[in-house]
Amino acid sequence: MVEKVTLSLSAETAARARAAAHREGISLSDWMERVVRREVLRDAVRWQDEWLAANPDVRAELEGFDRLADRLESGWSDLAVA
């Protein structure tokens, strides 16, 4: 579902955003969606990193799981290239 919102941008920022969208061959709305989504995801990653830093036991458990998954995957062949 799409929600319409009203944004206020300086004339220079709006012109640069329109030019960037034009270069990518997409609408200004699609370009703004992409930029906002990227920033929200970056913020989520920063928050997760901060939380994991404050909870080292959880980080260690996740790292252990990653090592286990890597070991298990190393025994599998890649059927996608077969």
N, C-alpha and C positions, 0 to 999 in steps of 0.2 A: 504494500500500500504506500502510496506517495502522499506526503504532507507538504502543502504549500507553506512557505515561510517568507517573511519579508526581511531582507538584509539591507543595511546601510553601509555602503563602502565609499571611500574617497573616490573621486573621479579618476585619479591615477591608478588606484588599485583595481577599480572596475575595468579600466581600459586594458591593463596588463592581464587581468583574468580572461577577458574576452579574447585577447590576442593569443594567449596560451591555449585556450579552448579551440580557437580557429586552427592553430598550428597542429593540434592533435586531431582535428577533424570531428570534434564532438561539440555538443551544445554547451553553453555556459552552465546550465543546470547540472549536466553530467560531469563537467569538469569540477564544479564546486563539490558535488557529491564525492568524487574521487579524492579530492584534497581533504575534505573534512573526515572521511572514513580513514584515510591514512593517518591523520593526526590523532584521531580517537584511538586507533590501534597502537600508535606509538605511546600514547599516554597510558594505555592498559599495560603495555610491556614494562614501562617505567614503574608503574604501581606494583606489578608482579615482582620485578627485581627487588624493589624496596622491601616488599613483604617477605620474600625468600631470604633476604639478608637479615631480617629481624627474626627469622625462624630457621636457623641453620640445620636443625634436625630434619625438617621437611626437605630442605635442599639436598641434604646427604641421601635421604631416601629416594628422591627423584633421580639423583645421579647414579645411585646403585641400580635402579630400575633401567636407566638408559644403558648402563654397561651390560646388564643381563640381556636386554633386547638386542644389543649389538652382537653379543656372542651367539644368541639364538639365530639371528639373521645370517650370520656368517656361514652357517651350515646349509642355507637354502640356495638353490640356483635361481637365477632370474629367468622365469618362464616367459617374460615379455619379449625377450630377444630370441627365443627358441623358434 
